[in-house]
Amino acid sequence: SLAIDSSGKVYAWGHNGSGQLGNNSTVNALTPVAVQAPADKNIIQVSGSGWLGASSSALASDGTVYSWGRGFDGQLGDGTNNDSSVPVITTINLVDTPSTPTHVMAKPGDTTAIISWQAPIVSGGQNITGYVLQYQAVGASSWTTINVAAAATSHTITGLTNDQTYRIRLAAKITAGTGDFSNVVLVTPHAKPTITNVSPAIGPVAGGQNVTLTGTNFILKSKKIMQTVNGNGYSLALSADGTVYTWGRNEYGQLGNGVTATNSPVPVAVKTAGTPMDGKTIIQIHAGYEHSLALASDGTVYAWGRNNSGQLGKNDATDTHIPAAVQTLGTPMAGKVIVQLAAGNSQSMALASDGTVYTWGWNQYGQLGNGTTTNSRIPVAVVTTGTPLAGKTISQIAAGNAHALAMTDDGAIYSWGWNQYGQLGNNSTINSSLPVIVKTTGTPLAGKMITQIASGGSPNSLVLANDGTMYTWGWGQHGQLGNGTIGTDAKTPLAVSTAPPSALAPSAPKVTFDGIEATNVTIVNSTTITATTPAHAAGLVDVAIDLGDGDELYKTAKTSSYRYATVPDAPTNLATAPLDNAVRLTWTAPANNGGAPITDYVIQYSADGGITWSTYSHIASTSTAVTIPFLTPTTYTFRVAAVNTIGTGAYSATATGQVRYITLSAPTSVDIAVTPAGGTKMSSKSANVLVATNAATGYKLSLSTQSTNRNLTNGSQTIAPTAGTQTAPIALSGSAWGYRVNGIGNFGSTTTAENNVASSAYTWAGVPDHAAPHVIRTTTVANPTAETTAVWYGVSVTGSQQSGIYTATVTYTAINN
């Protein structure tokens, strides 16, 4: 056992086989004995190891260490493996560990994350032997560790869970030990979405069609915050994908959203399109009093907001409400890779990868550290020559209201600028335009190793949780709490708004057709999106989705998956052909179907020359011929239009046509006045039958009685025709009646109109019944103009029959030849 008294003397007792009691013997002691420590040393701490180690150690007030006892494993630290029964000095080689790696970034993939970084500015005096890469799911209690080779500047972590947010940190290793871990970065792996189908796949060039996209992984990207900073009444936040968000005061454009003089009570995105920061991945942000700074992954620096003292570093004094590049050309910062930024009231600072520091802006108190008190609109180098910073490598910087701090790789702190309140820490209140060392001797900082420095602030607080969410409280006059209110302070933490219109709301889904955004985009579920198409010229286009504000991991496209179309052109070569009671139409399909297959034709006809139209109803068909039935014998005008999924196209040129018709105009009865007088008399009567046809083959005109009763009747008196149907002429005789057609067939010998049938020179046929008509005229050509056929009826009666009007009903029939 070991004990130390108030005077710094050490006592020991117990087993002493290896001299672990330190009294210059190896004899066990049953009571305390004095350890023979150096007389001039004041021991302030002692420690003893277990029985196998069997050694003891003591720490003196001057920092020296002494050990005694067993030393076979070198545990006494004196360079030997020997035991010692008296204290020997332990040699301690103090070596710094490396500083943190810089530019640590995490890029998500499908169940993966690609981690990249740059080597530490300070290596701890030894070569880097490797890196310790650790990751854990948000909410997990333990870290998973990966050892990475010293030469590496990136590593891919595999086997992660998609849509789970992970925390990543990295530390460099040397032989002497492992340095501090970097700030945590967040990453959320995600499976890239796919589009498998767009339905319908054809739509109008005017847009407005509702379409459904089906696919996989339709999940919006969430915005995880990695860094937050406060300015004077405004705040900045940096998301895991390098996007910067701001809220609060904006008199000078310090929100960087392209607007000035309009405060925002909810986060808005800093505008990058059309600015030098377009396409850059931001890895660090800082806020001054009324200006903002951003550091990109390639080491370039951007600034926006107030610029009255040149604090934006763009070689003028004009405010800007969008990011501007800090000028490096022609300045000491040219060619430097910047690894850290800091912003004071109206001045800015940058630390380069080689440990040099650059400043610009307000310099009333020498806070630029360049030996002057003159403002600078472009970066100047902090002077180190002839100052305590000469030969030092700076590893970290910070900016106060009007002063600056720098920490070197040996843990020493230096400062310059305004010192009215002793903020330079050099036991003075005199301003300094050159670096001075912060006094530690005789202060609580004596002997301490500093690891982080910070300065600045605003009368509100902002904290970042390990899951990337932000909370704020305090002064809220300008909306700087970011919770959607202006002018309301908060005495307890509130969540920074992530609901619309906050730019921190989940990404809005976008669907584009050949780059033109659709409207009414809705994620129904992880496999379905609905949208309304925009207007576009006819043609086949790609359909794309963006679920992550441009993040390639949340974008996909299906090539040539949607066709913009118009209605078809008009059909051509419309022609008509007559059919029995119908018209046959034929045409040529349009040369241009509008980009969509023709599915049908609209067929219309007009009986009044196109004043009014009727549509022929039919089953949809792509045939270019159709028969329109049940038309009347008149001239019709026809037109045809093609139909596709977009609609009905223009009508063709018109064409006229008629049904294949036969018109017939004839008397329906025969009335013959007979006046017998003392013997047989003959009487006759003619009837004109008019026929017209457009049939190319002409027509046949036939005659019959309406029924099997072929007699002329006059009350009870009848006159029968010659028996049966005659095929050769006969002479009327006795009581009989018949007919003849002038000059046709064998009926009659002349073409002269018959006025008198008393002459036996004329022969007649008996009138047939309805079932067996006689063809009385045949033509073989079309004749749309009515032809007249004269039909003569004759009657022969005996004197015994009474006089009067003898009547019979007759039927004329005209058919196509």
C-alpha positions in Angstrom: 0.0 0.0 0.0 1.0 3.6 -0.6 0.1 6.9 1.2 1.1 10.5 0.9 1.0 13.1 3.7 0.3 16.8 3.5 4.0 17.7 3.2 4.4 15.5 0.1 6.2 12.6 1.8 5.4 9.1 0.6 5.0 6.0 2.8 4.6 2.3 1.9 4.0 -1.0 3.6 3.4 -4.7 2.7 5.1 -7.1 0.3 8.5 -5.9 -0.9 10.0 -8.7 -3.0 10.8 -6.4 -5.9 11.6 -3.3 -3.9 8.1 -1.9 -4.5 8.2 -0.2 -1.0 11.0 2.1 -2.3 12.9 2.1 1.0 16.1 0.6 -0.5 15.4 -2.9 0.6 13.4 -6.0 -0.4 12.2 -6.8 3.1 8.5 -6.9 3.7 7.1 -4.2 6.1 4.3 -4.7 8.5 4.1 -1.0 9.3 4.6 2.1 7.0 8.1 2.9 6.0 9.3 6.1 4.2 9.9 5.9 0.5 13.3 7.3 -0.4 12.0 9.9 -2.9 14.3 12.9 -3.9 14.4 15.3 -1.0 13.8 18.4 -3.1 10.6 17.0 -4.7 7.1 17.6 -3.6 5.1 14.5 -4.4 1.5 15.3 -5.2 0.2 11.9 -6.4 1.1 8.2 -6.0 -0.1 4.9 -7.6 0.7 1.2 -7.2 0.2 -1.7 -9.5 -1.0 -5.2 -8.7 1.0 -8.2 -7.5 2.3 -9.2 -10.9 3.4 -5.6 -11.8 4.6 -5.1 -8.2 5.7 -1.5 -9.0 4.9 2.0 -7.7 4.9 5.5 -9.2 4.8 9.1 -8.0 4.1 12.4 -9.6 6.0 15.5 -8.4 4.6 19.0 -8.4 7.1 20.0 -11.2 5.6 17.3 -13.4 8.4 14.8 -13.1 7.5 11.1 -12.6 9.4 8.5 -10.4 8.9 4.8 -10.3 10.3 1.8 -8.2 9.8 -1.9 -7.8 9.5 -4.6 -10.4 10.9 -3.6 -13.8 11.1 -6.8 -15.8 8.7 -5.5 -18.4 10.1 -2.0 -18.5 7.3 -0.7 -16.3 9.6 1.7 -14.4 10.1 3.7 -17.6 13.8 4.2 -17.0 14.9 2.5 -20.2 15.8 -0.8 -18.5 14.1 -4.1 -17.5 15.6 -4.0 -14.0 13.9 -3.9 -10.6 14.7 -0.9 -8.3 14.1 -0.6 -4.6 14.5 3.2 -4.7 12.7 5.7 -6.9 14.1 6.3 -10.4 13.1 9.0 -12.8 10.7 7.9 -15.5 11.5 9.3 -18.9 8.4 10.7 -20.6 8.6 11.7 -24.3 5.7 14.1 -24.8 4.5 13.9 -28.3 1.4 15.8 -29.6 -1.3 13.7 -31.3 -2.5 14.9 -34.7 -5.1 17.5 -35.2 -8.4 16.5 -36.7 -8.7 15.6 -40.4 -10.2 18.5 -42.5 -12.9 18.7 -45.1 -14.6 15.5 -43.7 -17.6 14.8 -46.0 -20.1 11.9 -46.3 -21.8 11.1 -49.6 -24.7 8.6 -49.4 -25.2 5.7 -51.7 -27.4 2.6 -51.8 -26.7 1.0 -48.4 -23.3 2.7 -48.6 -21.6 6.0 -47.6 -18.5 7.4 -49.2 -16.4 9.3 -46.6 -13.8 11.7 -47.8 -11.3 13.9 -46.0 -8.0 15.8 -46.2 -5.0 15.1 -43.9 -4.7 17.0 -40.6 -2.8 20.3 -40.7 -0.8 19.1 -37.7 0.5 15.5 -37.6 1.8 15.6 -34.0 5.5 15.4 -35.0 5.2 12.0 -36.5 4.0 10.4 -39.7 0.3 9.5 -39.9 0.0 5.8 -39.5 -3.7 5.5 -40.3 -7.2 6.8 -39.5 -9.9 5.7 -37.2 -13.3 5.9 -38.9 -16.4 5.5 -36.7 -20.1 5.4 -37.5 -23.3 4.8 -35.6 -27.0 5.0 -36.4 -28.6 8.0 -34.8 -29.9 6.9 -31.4 -27.4 4.1 -31.1 -25.2 4.0 -28.0 -22.0 2.5 -29.5 -19.8 3.2 -32.5 -18.6 0.8 -35.2 -14.9 1.3 -35.9 -13.0 0.9 -39.2 -9.2 1.3 -39.4 -8.2 3.0 -42.6 -4.8 3.2 -44.3 -2.6 6.2 -43.8 -2.5 7.1 -47.5 -6.3 7.0 -47.9 -8.4 10.2 -48.3 -11.7 8.3 -48.7 -13.4 5.1 -47.6 -16.7 3.5 -48.5 -18.8 2.1 -45.6 -21.0 -0.7 -46.8 -23.9 -2.7 -45.3 -25.8 0.3 -44.1 -29.6 0.5 -43.8 -31.2 2.7 -46.4 -33.1 5.7 -45.1 -31.5 5.4 -41.7 -29.4 8.4 -40.7 -25.8 7.7 -39.5 -23.3 9.8 -37.6 -19.7 9.7 -39.0 -16.5 10.9 -37.3 -12.8 10.5 -38.2 -9.5 10.7 -36.3 -5.9 10.4 -37.4 -3.4 8.0 -35.8 0.3 8.3 -35.2 2.6 5.9 -33.2 2.2 8.0 -30.1 -1.6 7.8 -30.2 -4.9 8.9 -31.9 -5.9 12.5 -32.3 -9.2 14.1 -31.6 -12.2 13.1 -33.7 -13.6 15.4 -36.3 -16.9 17.1 -36.0 -19.7 14.6 -36.7 -21.2 14.6 -40.2 -24.5 13.0 -41.0 -25.4 10.7 -43.9 -28.6 8.9 -44.9 -28.1 6.0 -47.4 -30.9 5.6 -49.9 -31.8 3.3 -52.8 -32.0 5.3 -56.0 -35.6 5.4 -57.3 -36.7 3.8 -60.6 -39.5 4.4 -62.9 -41.0 1.3 -64.5 -44.1 2.6 -66.2 -45.8 5.9 -67.2 -49.5 5.6 -67.9 -51.0 6.8 -70.1 -48.0 6.9 -72.3 -49.5 9.3 -74.9 -50.9 12.7 -74.2 -51.8 16.1 -75.8 -49.2 18.7 -76.6 -51.3 21.2 -74.6 -50.6 19.1 -71.5 -53.1 18.8 -68.7 -53.2 15.1 -68.8 -53.2 13.2 -65.5 -50.5 10.5 -65.5 -49.4 7.8 -63.1 -45.8 6.9 -62.6 -45.1 3.5 -61.0 -41.7 2.4 -59.8 -39.6 1.9 -56.6 -38.2 4.0 -53.8 -40.4 7.1 -54.2 -39.2 8.6 -50.9 -38.4 12.2 -50.4 -35.0 13.3 -49.2 -34.9 14.7 -45.6 -32.6 17.6 -44.7 -30.2 16.7 -41.9 -28.3 19.6 -40.4 -24.6 19.3 -39.5 -23.7 22.8 -38.4 -25.4 25.9 -37.1 -24.2 29.4 -36.4 -25.7 32.7 -35.2 -25.2 36.2 -36.5 -26.8 39.4 -35.2 -30.5 38.5 -35.3 -30.1 35.8 -38.0 -28.9 32.2 -38.2 -27.4 29.8 -40.7 -27.6 26.0 -40.9 -25.6 23.6 -43.1 -27.2 20.4 -44.2 -25.5 17.1 -44.7 -25.6 17.5 -48.5 -23.9 20.9 -48.4 -26.9 23.1 -48.7 -27.0 26.3 -46.6 -30.2 27.6 -45.0 -30.8 30.9 -43.3 -33.5 32.8 -41.3 -34.0 36.0 -39.3 -32.8 39.5 -40.1 -32.1 40.4 -43.7 -31.5 44.2 -44.0 -28.3 43.7 -45.9 -28.9 40.5 -47.7 -27.3 38.4 -45.0 -29.8 35.6 -45.7 -28.3 35.2 -49.2 -31.6 34.2 -50.7 -31.6 36.9 -53.4 -33.9 39.2 -51.4 -33.0 42.2 -49.2 -34.9 44.0 -46.5 -37.3 41.1 -46.0 -36.8 39.1 -42.8 -37.7 35.5 -42.8 -39.2 33.7 -39.7 -38.6 30.3 -41.3 -35.5 28.9 -42.9 -34.9 29.7 -46.6 -32.3 28.3 -48.9 -29.3 30.4 -49.9 -29.5 31.1 -53.6 -26.7 29.4 -55.6 -28.1 29.3 -59.2 -26.4 31.9 -61.3 -23.8 32.7 -58.5 -20.2 31.6 -58.1 -21.3 29.1 -55.5 -23.4 27.2 -58.0 -22.5 23.5 -58.0 -20.3 23.8 -54.9 -20.6 21.6 -51.9 -20.4 23.7 -48.7 -18.7 22.1 -45.8 -18.5 25.0 -43.3 -20.4 28.1 -42.5 -19.9 31.2 -40.3 -21.9 34.3 -39.4 -20.5 37.7 -38.7 -22.5 40.6 -37.3 -24.4 41.2 -40.6 -22.5 39.0 -43.1 -22.1 35.3 -43.8 -19.3 33.1 -45.0 -19.2 29.7 -46.6 -16.4 27.3 -47.3 -16.7 24.8 -50.2 -15.2 21.4 -50.3 -12.6 22.6 -52.8 -11.3 25.2 -50.4 -12.9 28.2 -52.0 -14.6 30.8 -50.0 -17.9 32.7 -50.5 -19.6 35.6 -48.7 -22.8 37.6 -48.8 -24.6 40.3 -46.7 -23.3 43.6 -45.5 -20.0 44.9 -47.0 -19.5 48.4 -45.6 -16.0 47.6 -44.4 -15.1 45.1 -47.2 -15.8 42.1 -45.1 -17.1 40.2 -48.1 -13.6 40.3 -49.6 -14.7 41.0 -53.2 -12.7 44.2 -53.5 -15.6 46.7 -53.1 -17.9 48.0 -50.4 -21.3 47.0 -52.0 -23.7 44.7 -50.1 -24.8 41.6 -51.9 -27.9 39.4 -51.3 -26.5 36.4 -53.1 -23.1 34.6 -52.6 -20.0 36.2 -54.1 -16.6 34.7 -54.4 -13.9 36.1 -52.0 -11.2 37.5 -54.3 -7.9 35.6 -54.1 -6.2 36.6 -57.4 -3.5 39.1 -56.6 -3.8 38.5 -52.9 -1.6 36.4 -50.5 -4.4 33.9 -50.4 -4.0 33.0 -54.1 -3.5 29.3 -54.6 -4.3 28.5 -50.9 -6.7 25.7 -49.9 -8.8 27.0 -47.1 -9.8 24.6 -44.3 -11.5 26.9 -41.7 -13.3 30.2 -41.6 -14.2 32.7 -38.9 -16.3 35.8 -39.0 -16.2 38.7 -36.6 -18.3 41.8 -36.4 -17.3 43.2 -39.8 -14.2 41.2 -40.5 -13.5 37.7 -41.9 -10.8 35.2 -41.4 -9.5 32.1 -43.2 -7.1 29.4 -42.2 -5.2 27.7 -45.0 -4.1 24.0 -45.1 -0.5 25.1 -44.6 -1.3 26.8 -41.3 -1.3 30.4 -42.6 -4.1 32.9 -41.8 -5.7 35.5 -43.9 -8.1 38.3 -43.0 -10.2 41.1 -44.6 -12.7 43.7 -43.7 -12.9 46.1 -40.7 -9.6 46.9 -39.1 -10.2 49.8 -36.8 -8.5 48.1 -33.9 -5.9 46.1 -35.8 -8.1 42.9 -35.9 -6.8 42.0 -39.3 -3.4 41.3 -37.7 -1.4 42.8 -40.6 0.3 45.5 -38.6 -2.1 48.3 -39.7 -5.5 49.7 -38.7 -6.6 50.2 -42.3 -9.7 48.3 -43.6 -9.0 45.8 -46.4 -11.5 44.8 -49.1 -9.4 41.8 -50.1 -7.6 39.1 -48.1 -4.3 40.1 -46.4 -1.9 37.8 -44.5 -1.7 37.9 -40.8 1.9 39.0 -40.0 3.9 36.5 -38.0 7.5 37.6 -38.7 8.9 39.4 -35.6 5.9 38.3 -33.5 5.4 35.4 -31.1 3.7 33.5 -34.0 6.9 33.4 -36.0 7.6 29.8 -37.0 4.4 28.5 -35.6 1.8 26.4 -37.4 -1.7 27.6 -36.7 -4.3 24.8 -36.4 -7.5 26.8 -35.5 -8.9 30.3 -35.7 -11.8 32.3 -34.2 -13.1 35.8 -34.6 -14.6 38.0 -31.9 -16.4 41.3 -32.3 -13.2 43.2 -33.2 -10.4 40.8 -32.2 -9.1 37.5 -33.4 -7.7 34.3 -31.9 -5.4 31.6 -33.3 -4.3 28.3 -31.7 -1.0 26.7 -32.8 -0.2 23.0 -33.0 1.5 23.2 -29.6 -1.7 24.4 -27.9 -0.6 28.0 -27.5 -3.1 30.8 -28.0 -2.4 34.0 -29.8 -4.6 37.1 -30.3 -4.8 40.5 -31.9 -7.1 43.4 -32.4 -9.4 45.3 -29.9 -8.3 44.9 -26.2 -10.4 47.5 -24.3 -11.6 44.8 -22.0 -8.5 42.6 -22.0 -10.0 40.3 -24.6 -6.5 39.6 -26.0 -5.6 37.9 -22.8 -2.1 39.3 -22.7 -2.4 41.1 -19.3 -3.0 44.4 -21.1 -5.8 46.6 -22.4 -3.8 48.0 -25.3 -5.0 47.1 -28.8 -2.6 45.2 -31.0 -2.5 45.0 -34.8 0.0 42.1 -34.6 -0.4 38.7 -32.9 0.5 38.6 -29.2 0.6 35.4 -27.0 -2.2 34.8 -24.5 -0.7 34.8 -21.1 -1.1 31.5 -19.2 1.7 31.6 -16.6 0.1 32.1 -13.2 -3.4 31.6 -14.6 -5.8 28.6 -14.5 -4.7 28.0 -18.1 -1.2 27.1 -16.9 -0.2 23.6 -18.1 -3.5 23.1 -19.9 -3.7 21.7 -23.5 -6.3 23.7 -25.4 -8.3 21.8 -28.0 -11.0 24.2 -29.2 -11.6 27.9 -29.3 -14.7 30.0 -30.2 -15.9 33.6 -30.0 -18.9 35.7 -31.0 -22.6 35.3 -30.5 -26.1 36.8 -30.5 -28.7 37.2 -27.8 -30.4 34.0 -28.8 -29.2 30.4 -28.5 -29.1 27.7 -31.2 -28.3 24.1 -30.6 -27.9 21.1 -32.9 -29.0 17.6 -31.8 -27.2 14.5 -32.9 -30.1 13.6 -35.3 -29.7 16.8 -37.2 -32.6 18.7 -35.7 -32.2 22.2 -34.3 -33.6 24.0 -31.3 -33.4 27.7 -30.4 -34.5 30.1 -27.7 -33.9 33.7 -26.7 -34.4 36.9 -28.7 -36.9 36.6 -31.5 -37.5 40.2 -32.7 -36.4 39.5 -36.3 -37.5 35.9 -36.7 -34.1 34.6 -35.8 -35.7 31.7 -33.8 -36.7 30.2 -37.1 -40.0 28.9 -35.7 -42.3 30.9 -38.0 -42.8 33.9 -35.7 -41.4 37.4 -35.6 -41.2 39.6 -32.5 -41.7 36.8 -30.0 -39.0 35.8 -27.6 -38.7 32.3 -26.2 -37.6 31.5 -22.7 -37.4 27.7 -23.4 -36.2 25.8 -26.4 -38.3 25.7 -29.5 -37.8 23.6 -32.6 -36.6 25.4 -35.7 -39.4 25.0 -38.3 -39.1 22.2 -40.8 -42.6 22.5 -42.2 -43.5 24.5 -45.3 -42.8 27.3 -46.2 -39.5 26.5 -44.4 -36.8 25.5 -46.8 -35.9 22.8 -44.3 -39.2 21.0 -45.2 -38.7 17.7 -46.9 -37.8 18.1 -50.6 -40.7 18.9 -52.8 -41.1 16.1 -55.4 -40.6 17.1 -59.0 -41.7 15.3 -62.2 -40.4 16.6 -65.5 -41.2 15.9 -69.1 -38.2 16.6 -71.2 -37.0 19.0 -68.4 -40.4 20.8 -68.1 -42.0 20.5 -64.7 -45.3 18.8 -64.3 -47.9 20.2 -61.8 -50.0 18.6 -59.1 -47.2 16.2 -58.3 -48.2 13.8 -55.5 -46.4 10.9 -53.9 -49.2 8.4 -53.3 -46.8 5.8 -51.8 -43.3 4.6 -52.3 -44.2 3.0 -55.7 -46.7 5.5 -57.1 -46.6 9.2 -58.1 -49.3 11.1 -59.9 -48.8 14.3 -61.9 -50.3 16.5 -64.5 -48.3 16.9 -67.7 -47.0 20.3 -68.9 -47.4 21.6 -72.5 -44.7 20.4 -74.9 -44.1 20.0 -78.7 -45.1 16.8 -80.3 -42.6 13.9 -79.9 -41.2 11.3 -77.6 -39.7 12.6 -74.3 -38.0 11.3 -71.2 -39.9 11.4 -67.9 -37.8 12.2 -64.8 -38.3 12.5 -61.1 -36.3 14.5 -58.5 -37.1 13.7 -54.9 -34.1 15.4 -53.4 -33.6 18.9 -54.7 -31.1 17.8 -57.3 -29.4 15.1 -55.3 -28.4 12.4 -57.9 -29.2 9.7 -55.4 -32.8 10.8 -55.4 -33.2 11.3 -59.2 -34.0 9.0 -62.0 -35.5 9.1 -65.5 -37.2 6.7 -67.9 -36.1 7.5 -71.4 -38.6 7.9 -74.3 -41.4 6.9 -72.0 -44.1 9.5 -72.9 -45.2 10.7 -76.3 -46.6 14.2 -76.9 -49.1 14.0 -79.7 -51.6 16.1 -81.7 -54.8 15.1 -83.5 -54.2 13.5 -86.9 -54.1 15.3 -90.1 -57.1 15.1 -92.4 -57.6 11.9 -94.5 -57.1 12.3 -98.3 -58.6 10.9 -101.5 -62.1 10.5 -100.3 -64.2 8.8 -103.0 -67.8 7.4 -103.2 -69.4 4.5 -105.0 -73.1 3.8 -105.1 -74.6 0.6 -103.8 -78.2 -0.6 -103.4 -79.7 1.9 -100.9 -76.2 2.7 -99.7 -73.0 4.5 -100.6 -69.5 3.0 -100.3 -66.8 5.4 -99.1 -63.0 4.9 -99.4 -60.1 7.2 -98.4 -56.4 7.3 -97.7 -55.2 7.5 -94.0 -53.5 10.7 -93.0 -49.7 10.8 -93.7 -49.3 12.3 -90.2 -51.2 10.5 -87.4 -50.2 13.2 -84.9 -47.8 11.0 -83.1 -50.4 8.5 -81.8 -52.0 5.6 -83.6 -55.3 6.2 -85.4 -58.0 4.4 -83.5 -61.2 5.3 -85.5 -62.7 7.6 -88.1 -65.6 10.0 -87.8 -67.8 9.7 -90.9 -70.4 12.4 -91.6 -72.9 13.0 -94.4 -75.2 15.9 -95.3 -78.3 15.9 -97.5 -78.3 19.7 -97.8 -74.9 20.4 -99.3 -73.0 20.6 -96.0 -75.3 22.9 -94.1 -76.2 20.3 -91.5 -74.3 17.1 -90.9 -75.2 13.6 -89.5 -72.6 11.3 -88.1 -72.6 7.7 -89.1 -72.7 5.5 -86.0 -70.4 2.5 -86.2 -68.1 0.3 -84.2 -64.6 1.9 -83.9 -62.4 0.8 -86.8 -59.2 1.8 -88.5 -60.5 0.6 -91.9 -60.3 3.2 -94.6 -63.5 2.0 -96.3 -67.1 1.9 -95.1 -70.6 1.3 -96.4 -73.3 3.7 -95.2 -76.7 2.0 -95.6 -80.3 3.1 -95.6 -79.8 6.2 -97.6 -82.5 7.8 -99.7 -82.1 8.4 -103.5 -80.6 11.9 -103.2 -77.2 13.5 -103.6 -75.2 13.4 -100.3 -72.0 15.2 -99.3 -69.6 13.2 -97.3 -66.5 13.9 -95.1 -64.1 11.9 -92.9 -61.9 12.7 -89.9 -59.3 10.5 -88.2 -59.3 9.9 -84.5 -56.4 9.1 -82.1 -56.1 9.2 -78.3 -55.6 12.9 -78.4 -58.9 13.6 -80.2 -60.5 14.1 -83.7 -58.5 15.7 -86.4 -59.5 17.9 -89.3 -62.1 16.7 -91.8 -61.1 15.6 -95.3 -62.1 17.4 -98.4 -65.8 16.6 -99.2 -67.0 14.2 -101.8 -70.6 13.7 -103.1 -72.4 10.5 -103.8 -75.7 8.8 -104.2 -77.2 5.4 -103.4 -77.7 3.1 -106.4 -81.3 4.1 -106.9 -84.3 3.4 -109.2 -87.2 5.8 -109.1 -90.6 4.8 -110.5 -93.6 6.9 -111.2 -96.6 5.1 -112.6 -100.4 4.8 -112.1 -101.6 2.2 -109.8 -104.9 1.4 -111.6 -106.3 1.0 -115.1 -109.6 2.6 -115.9 -111.0 1.9 -119.3 -114.3 3.3 -120.5 -116.2 0.8 -122.5 -119.4 1.4 -124.4 -120.5 -1.7 -126.3 -123.1 -1.1 -129.0 -124.6 -4.0 -130.8 -121.5 -6.0 -131.1 -117.9 -6.4 -130.1 -116.1 -3.2 -129.5 -112.5 -2.5 -128.5 -111.3 0.3 -126.3 -107.9 1.3 -125.1 -106.1 3.6 -122.7 -102.4 4.5 -122.3 -100.4 5.0 -119.1 -96.9 6.6 -118.9 -94.4 5.0 -116.6 -91.3 7.1 -115.6 -88.1 5.3 -114.4 -84.7 6.8 -113.5 -81.6 5.0 -112.2 -77.9 5.7 -111.6 -77.0 2.0 -111.7 -74.4 1.4 -114.4 -76.2 -1.7 -115.6 -79.6 0.1 -116.1 -82.8 -1.4 -115.0 -85.7 -3.8 -115.7 -89.3 -2.7 -115.7 -92.0 -5.3 -115.2 -95.8 -5.3 -115.0 -98.3 -7.4 -113.1 -101.6 -7.2 -111.4 -101.6 -6.8 -107.8 -103.1 -10.2 -107.0 -104.2 -13.3 -108.8 -107.5 -11.5 -109.8 -106.5 -10.3 -113.2 -110.0 -9.2 -114.3 -111.3 -5.8 -115.1 -114.4 -5.1 -113.0 -117.4 -2.9 -113.4 -119.8 -3.7 -110.7 -120.7 -7.4 -111.3 -119.4 -7.3 -114.8 -115.9 -8.6 -115.4 -113.6 -8.9 -118.4 -111.0 -11.5 -118.1 -107.7 -11.3 -119.9 -106.4 -13.9 -122.1 -105.7 -17.0 -120.2 -102.3 -17.1 -118.5 -99.2 -15.2 -119.1 -98.4 -14.8 -122.7 -95.1 -14.9 -124.3 -96.2 -14.2 -127.8 -98.6 -11.6 -129.1 -102.3 -12.5 -129.4 -105.2 -10.7 -130.8 -107.9 -9.6 -128.4 -111.1 -11.3 -129.1 -114.3 -11.9 -127.4 -114.4 -10.6 -123.8 -110.7 -10.1 -123.0 -108.2 -7.5 -122.0 -104.4 -7.1 -122.2 -101.5 -4.8 -122.6 -98.8 -3.9 -125.0 -95.7 -1.6 -124.9 -95.1 0.4 -128.0 -92.2 -0.9 -130.0 -90.7 -3.1 -127.4 -90.3 -6.8 -127.9 -92.9 -8.4 -130.0 -95.7 -6.3 -128.7 -96.8 -4.0 -131.5 -95.5 -3.3 -134.9 -94.8 0.3 -134.7 -93.6 3.0 -132.3 -96.5 5.2 -133.0 -98.7 6.1 -130.1 -101.8 3.9 -130.1 -105.1 5.8 -130.5 -107.2 3.0 -131.8 -107.0 -0.6 -131.0 -109.9 -1.6 -133.3 -107.3 -2.6 -135.9 -106.3 -6.2 -135.8 -102.8 -5.1 -136.8 -101.9 -4.8 -133.1 -101.3 -7.7 -130.9 -101.5 -7.9 -127.1 -100.3 -9.9 -124.1 -102.6 -11.0 -121.4 -102.0 -9.2 -118.1 -100.0 -11.5 -115.8 -100.6 -12.0 -112.1 -98.4 -10.6 -109.4 -96.4 -13.8 -109.0 -95.3 -13.9 -112.6 -94.7 -10.3 -113.9 -93.7 -9.5 -117.5 -90.5 -7.5 -118.1 -91.8 -4.8 -120.3 -88.5 -2.8 -120.7 -84.8 -3.4 -120.2 -81.9 -1.0 -120.3 -78.2 -1.6 -119.9 -76.9 1.8 -119.0 -77.4 4.3 -116.2 -79.9 7.1 -116.9 -80.5 9.4 -113.9 -83.0 11.3 -116.0 -86.4 9.7 -115.9 -87.3 7.7 -119.0 -90.9 7.3 -120.2 -92.4 4.0 -121.1 -95.9 4.2 -122.7 -98.0 1.2 -121.7 -101.3 0.6 -123.5 -104.2 -1.3 -122.2 -106.8 -2.7 -124.5 -110.2 -4.4 -124.0 -112.5 -6.3 -126.2 -116.1 -6.8 -125.1 -119.2 -8.4 -126.5 -122.3 -6.5 -127.0 -123.9 -8.4 -124.1 -121.7 -6.6 -121.6 -122.8 -3.3 -120.2 -121.1 -0.1 -120.7 -119.1 1.7 -118.0 -115.7 2.1 -116.5 -113.8 -1.1 -116.1 -111.0 -0.9 -113.5 -108.1 -3.1 -112.4 -105.2 -2.5 -110.0 -101.7 -3.0 -111.6 -98.2 -3.1 -110.2 -95.0 -1.8 -111.9 -91.7 -3.0 -110.6 -88.3 -1.6 -111.5 -85.1 -3.4 -110.4 -81.4 -3.2 -111.2 -80.6 -5.0 -114.4 
